[in-house]
């Protein structure tokens, strides 16, 4: 996978996780998860886990390897 493709994919993941962060559909939902946790809080707990995975993937995608050299020297 080329450097340009990896950077593009990382950008798409960041935009996707940013859009998922804005959960306006749960603001007025009084539902509880496991009879004690508000659904909005449960969503954000799950979101935090997924966000950490996305950032790990982004770092993996854009971190330069030894054969790529310095980022400033790339096209």
N, C-alpha and C positions, 0 to 999 in steps of 0.2 A: 504494500500500500504506500503510495507516495506521500510525501510530507504535506503537500497541498490538500490531498484527500483527507488525511488525518486531522488537519486543522479545520477543514470544513465540517467534518463529522463532529468534532469537539464543539464547534460553534453551534451546530444544530442541537446537540445535547444540552448545552447551556440555555439556549432559548426555550427548549421544551421544558426543562425543569423550572425555569422562571415562570412560564405560563401556568404550569401545574401548581405553583405556589399560591396563586390567587384563587382561592376556593370560595367564591361568593355564593355558591349553591348550598353551602352548609351553614351559613350564618344564622338562619332562622329555624334550623332543624333541632328540635328539643330531644332527639333520640339519644339513648345512652348505649354504649358498648359495654357488655358484661355488667350491666345494671349499675355502673358507677362512673364511667368515663364518657364525657360528652363527645359526640361524634366528630365535632370539629377538632377537638384536642387529639382524638385518636388518629384522625387524618393527618394532622401535623406531626405526630409521632412517627407514623409510617412514612410521611414525606421526608422527614429528617434522615431516616434510614436510607431511603432511595437516593436522596441528595448526596449522601456520603459515598454511595456506590458510584453515582454519576461522576462525582469529582475524582474518584480513584481511576475511573476509566478515562476521563479527560487527561489526567496527569500521565497515564500510560500512553495515550495517543500522541501527546504533543511533546513529551520529554525527549530531548535529542539523544540518539544513540551514539556510540563512539565513532561510527563510520559517517555520521551526519556532520560532525564537527560543530563549529560555532554557528549559532543561529544568524549572526550578522553576516556571515559569508554565504548564506543560502539565497537562492533566487526568489 
